[in-house]
Each structure stands twice: as structure tokens, then as C-alpha cells.
Amino acid sequence: MPTNVSSIVKKELKSYFNSPIAYVVVSAFLLFTSIWLFYLQSFFANNTASLRIYFAVIPTVFIILLPALTMRSWAEEKKLGTIELLMTLPYREEQLVIGKFLSTFVLLLIMIILTLPIPIMLSALGNFDWGQIAGEYLGVLLIGAAGIAIGLFVSSIATNQISAFVVTLLILLLLTLINAVNSIASIPLWMTSVFNYLSLGYHFESFRKGLIDTRDLIYYVLITGLFLYINVKVLIFRKWM
């Protein structure tokens, strides 16, 4: 990792863990997903060695938690006036964006790693398909990366953290659930295909089944790359204003 990017990642991670936000988000994620699996979905009563219902709820949880992680990224820099200082340092805009992205992704990775005891402990109750679980975890990381990229972009154009949170939440809500329109309304087939392709949730379904489809991989990489690219352009535009 380039030195400049590494220093930004360290700075951002230190900022996360020096505030309550990281601890609150990670705790909320672990608490809600555990309640969902063991209480609301009555895992032990289902008598099945599958965690599909566990992974099914994660994209919905991300709709709230990812905006909470990303809302401060650029909006706080603007509030404190430190974004101008960042622009004067020998960092390229791409390095700033990648550094903030990677720091948030590391936090996401920590959050996901902390869920590993669940399948490990429950594997004693039945023969889990570890290939399927690996696919599900990959899907979680990909949809999380896309959500982080979207949140960072919104934070770069938002005037404050609250507006960054709300706008990111609405975008993730739309992109995650847009394919649900197909089941509640009669729409043309071509529109169904468009909604499915745009949906973060639709592309997660194959991973939830343990299937790794290159089309879904490409989709998440494109969404992540697109919003990071736009974020860079926003910084360049701001620099020359």
C-alpha cells in the first residue's frame, strides 16, 4: 500500500475508534443480526443447517449502518475546515478517496469477522455447506464495499453529516429494494430487467445461495468503482473552485 494511502487509512481508523460511532455501529450490527437469527427467525426451531436467513437480513441492516459509518467522512472535514488543509498536503485526490474507502472497509471487515463465531459454533449442530457460507460472506463484503463508496460520495457533496446520512440511506434503500417493485406492480418485462440490474439486493441473491456469478461480481465492482471515481472528481472540482 502506498505510504500516502497508508497514512490516511491509519488517520481515519484512529478517528473512528476515538469516537463512539465505530463501537455503536459494530455493536448494533452484531446485536440486531443475532436477535434476527435466534429470536425473530427461531433458528433452533427450524432444524436446518443453513444461515441463509441470517445473511438475508444483512443488506437491509446495511441500509442504516453504512450511512452512519460514512456520513462523517467528508462532511466532518468540511465542518472542521480540515478539507482545505488536506487539499494542500502532497496527496492526490485518488489517494484521499482510496484511503477513506479502505479505512471504512477495514471497519466493515472487522464487523464481519466478529460474526464468524456464529457459523463456527452452529456447525456442531449440522453439516454446514462452508462453500455456500464463503459465498455469502463474499457477497456481504461486496455489497458493503458498494454501500461505502456510495456513502463517501454523498458525504463529499453533503453540507453536513445529517444530510449525508439521510441521502445515503435513501439511495441505499432505493438501490437495495428497487427490484421489489416487480412483485408489487405490473410493469413491462424490460423495466423488470432494468430494476433487477440496478438493485444491490438482487445481485446479492446469488451469493446468498452460495453461487458466485461473474455478472454480480462485475456489478458490485462497477458500482464501487463508479462512485469512488465520482468522489475523486468532486474533490478535484472543489480544489479548483
C-alpha positions as CSV (number, residue, x, y, z in Angstrom):
1,M,0.0,0.0,0.0
2,P,1.4,3.4,-0.9
3,T,2.7,5.4,2.0
4,N,0.2,8.3,1.5
5,V,-2.8,6.0,1.4
6,S,-1.5,4.0,4.4
7,S,-1.2,7.2,6.5
8,I,-4.7,8.3,5.5
9,V,-6.1,4.8,6.5
10,K,-4.3,5.0,9.9
11,K,-5.6,8.5,10.5
12,E,-9.2,7.6,9.6
13,L,-9.2,4.4,11.7
14,K,-7.8,6.3,14.6
15,S,-10.6,8.8,14.2
16,Y,-13.2,6.1,14.0
17,F,-12.0,4.4,17.2
18,N,-11.6,7.7,19.1
19,S,-15.3,8.3,18.7
20,P,-18.3,6.2,19.8
21,I,-19.5,5.7,16.2
22,A,-17.4,2.6,15.4
23,Y,-18.4,0.8,18.6
24,V,-22.0,1.8,18.3
25,V,-22.3,0.6,14.7
26,V,-20.4,-2.7,15.3
27,S,-22.4,-3.4,18.4
28,A,-25.7,-2.6,16.7
29,F,-24.9,-4.8,13.8
30,L,-23.9,-7.8,15.9
31,L,-26.9,-7.4,18.3
32,F,-29.6,-7.0,15.6
33,T,-28.4,-9.8,13.3
34,S,-28.1,-12.1,16.3
35,I,-31.6,-11.2,17.5
36,W,-32.9,-11.7,13.9
37,L,-31.4,-15.2,13.7
38,F,-32.0,-16.7,17.1
39,Y,-35.2,-14.9,18.2
40,L,-37.2,-13.5,15.3
41,Q,-36.4,-16.4,13.0
42,S,-36.2,-19.0,15.7
43,F,-33.1,-20.7,14.2
44,F,-33.1,-23.7,16.5
45,A,-36.8,-24.4,15.9
46,N,-36.2,-24.6,12.1
47,N,-34.0,-27.6,12.5
48,T,-31.9,-26.7,9.4
49,A,-28.1,-26.3,9.0
50,S,-28.3,-23.1,6.9
51,L,-27.6,-19.5,7.6
52,R,-29.5,-18.1,4.6
53,I,-32.0,-16.3,6.8
54,Y,-29.0,-14.7,8.7
55,F,-27.4,-13.3,5.6
56,A,-30.7,-12.3,4.0
57,V,-31.2,-9.5,6.5
58,I,-27.7,-8.0,6.3
59,P,-28.3,-5.8,3.2
60,T,-31.3,-4.3,5.0
61,V,-29.2,-3.7,8.1
62,F,-26.5,-2.0,5.9
63,I,-29.1,0.5,4.7
64,I,-29.0,2.1,8.1
65,L,-25.5,1.3,9.4
66,L,-23.4,2.1,6.3
67,P,-24.7,5.7,6.2
68,A,-23.8,6.0,9.9
69,L,-20.2,5.0,9.1
70,T,-19.7,7.2,6.0
71,M,-21.7,10.3,6.9
72,R,-18.7,11.9,8.7
73,S,-16.0,11.1,6.2
74,W,-16.0,14.3,4.1
75,A,-18.9,16.2,5.8
76,E,-16.9,16.5,9.1
77,E,-13.8,17.6,7.2
78,K,-15.8,20.4,5.7
79,K,-17.4,21.3,9.1
80,L,-14.0,21.5,10.8
81,G,-12.4,23.2,7.9
82,T,-9.7,20.5,7.5
83,I,-10.6,19.6,4.0
84,E,-8.8,22.7,2.8
85,L,-5.7,21.5,4.7
86,L,-6.0,18.1,3.1
87,M,-6.0,19.7,-0.3
88,T,-2.7,21.4,0.4
89,L,-0.9,18.2,1.5
90,P,1.1,16.2,-1.0
91,Y,-1.8,13.7,-1.5
92,R,-3.5,13.1,-4.8
93,E,-7.3,13.2,-4.8
94,E,-7.4,9.4,-5.6
95,Q,-5.2,8.7,-2.6
96,L,-7.5,10.6,-0.3
97,V,-10.6,8.8,-1.6
98,I,-9.0,5.4,-1.5
99,G,-7.6,6.0,2.0
100,K,-11.0,6.9,3.3
101,F,-12.6,4.0,1.5
102,L,-10.1,1.4,2.8
103,S,-10.4,2.6,6.4
104,T,-14.2,2.2,6.3
105,F,-13.9,-1.1,4.6
106,V,-11.4,-2.3,7.3
107,L,-14.0,-1.4,9.9
108,L,-16.6,-3.3,7.9
109,L,-14.2,-6.3,7.7
110,I,-13.8,-6.2,11.4
111,M,-17.5,-6.2,11.9
112,I,-17.9,-9.2,9.6
113,I,-15.1,-11.2,11.2
114,L,-16.8,-10.8,14.5
115,T,-19.8,-12.8,13.1
116,L,-17.6,-15.8,12.4
117,P,-18.2,-17.4,15.8
118,I,-21.9,-17.9,14.8
119,P,-21.3,-20.4,11.9
120,I,-18.4,-22.0,13.7
121,M,-20.4,-22.7,16.8
122,L,-23.5,-23.7,14.9
123,S,-21.6,-26.1,12.7
124,A,-21.7,-28.5,15.6
125,L,-25.4,-28.8,15.1
126,G,-25.3,-29.9,11.4
127,N,-23.2,-30.2,8.3
128,F,-22.9,-26.6,7.1
129,D,-22.1,-26.0,3.4
130,W,-18.9,-24.0,4.0
131,G,-18.7,-23.2,0.3
132,Q,-22.1,-21.5,0.5
133,I,-21.2,-19.6,3.6
134,A,-18.0,-18.4,2.0
135,G,-20.0,-17.2,-1.0
136,E,-22.4,-15.4,1.4
137,Y,-19.6,-13.7,3.2
138,L,-18.1,-12.6,-0.1
139,G,-21.5,-11.1,-1.1
140,V,-21.7,-9.3,2.2
141,L,-18.3,-7.7,1.6
142,L,-19.1,-6.7,-1.9
143,I,-22.4,-5.1,-1.1
144,G,-20.8,-3.4,1.8
145,A,-18.0,-2.0,-0.4
146,A,-20.6,-0.6,-2.8
147,G,-22.5,0.9,0.0
148,I,-19.4,2.5,1.5
149,A,-18.5,4.0,-1.9
150,I,-21.9,5.5,-2.3
151,G,-21.8,6.9,1.2
152,L,-18.4,8.5,0.7
153,F,-19.6,10.2,-2.5
154,V,-22.7,11.6,-0.8
155,S,-20.6,12.8,2.2
156,S,-18.4,14.7,-0.3
157,I,-21.3,16.7,-1.6
158,A,-23.4,17.0,1.6
159,T,-23.4,20.1,3.6
160,N,-23.4,18.3,7.0
161,Q,-23.4,14.8,8.5
162,I,-27.2,14.6,9.0
163,S,-27.9,15.3,5.3
164,A,-25.2,12.8,4.3
165,F,-26.8,10.1,6.5
166,V,-30.3,10.7,5.2
167,V,-29.4,10.9,1.5
168,T,-27.2,7.9,1.6
169,L,-29.9,5.9,3.5
170,L,-32.4,6.9,0.8
171,I,-30.1,5.9,-2.0
172,L,-29.3,2.5,-0.4
173,L,-32.9,1.9,0.3
174,L,-33.8,2.6,-3.3
175,L,-31.0,0.5,-4.8
176,T,-31.4,-2.4,-2.4
177,L,-35.2,-2.7,-2.7
178,I,-35.9,-1.4,-6.2
179,N,-36.4,-4.9,-7.6
180,A,-39.3,-5.4,-5.1
181,V,-41.4,-3.2,-7.5
182,N,-41.5,-6.2,-9.8
183,S,-43.6,-8.2,-7.3
184,I,-46.0,-5.5,-6.2
185,A,-46.8,-3.8,-9.6
186,S,-47.4,-4.9,-13.1
187,I,-44.6,-3.4,-15.2
188,P,-43.1,-4.2,-18.6
189,L,-40.5,-7.0,-18.8
190,W,-37.8,-4.7,-19.9
191,M,-38.3,-2.5,-16.9
192,T,-38.2,-5.5,-14.6
193,S,-34.8,-6.4,-16.1
194,V,-33.6,-2.8,-15.6
195,F,-34.8,-2.7,-11.9
196,N,-33.1,-6.1,-11.3
197,Y,-29.8,-5.0,-12.8
198,L,-29.8,-1.8,-10.7
199,S,-30.7,-3.5,-7.5
200,L,-28.0,-4.1,-4.9
201,G,-30.3,-6.6,-3.2
202,Y,-31.0,-8.6,-6.4
203,H,-27.3,-9.2,-7.1
204,F,-26.8,-10.3,-3.6
205,E,-29.3,-13.2,-4.0
206,S,-26.9,-15.5,-5.9
207,F,-24.3,-15.1,-3.2
208,R,-26.9,-15.9,-0.5
209,K,-27.4,-19.2,-2.3
210,G,-23.7,-19.8,-2.4
211,L,-23.4,-19.1,-6.1
212,I,-20.7,-16.8,-7.4
213,D,-21.8,-15.3,-10.7
214,T,-19.3,-13.1,-12.6
215,R,-22.1,-10.8,-13.6
216,D,-22.8,-10.0,-9.9
217,L,-19.1,-9.6,-9.2
218,I,-18.8,-7.1,-12.1
219,Y,-21.9,-5.2,-11.0
220,Y,-20.5,-4.6,-7.5
221,V,-17.0,-3.7,-8.8
222,L,-18.6,-1.3,-11.2
223,I,-20.8,0.4,-8.6
224,T,-17.9,0.7,-6.2
225,G,-15.5,2.0,-8.8
226,L,-18.1,4.4,-10.3
227,F,-18.9,6.2,-7.0
228,L,-15.2,6.3,-5.9
229,Y,-14.4,7.8,-9.3
230,I,-17.1,10.4,-9.0
231,N,-15.9,11.2,-5.5
232,V,-12.4,11.9,-6.9
233,K,-14.0,14.3,-9.5
234,V,-15.9,16.1,-6.7
235,L,-12.7,16.7,-4.8
236,I,-10.9,17.9,-8.0
237,F,-13.8,20.3,-8.7
238,R,-13.8,21.6,-5.2
239,K,-10.0,22.1,-5.3
240,W,-10.3,24.4,-8.4
241,M,-13.4,26.3,-7.2
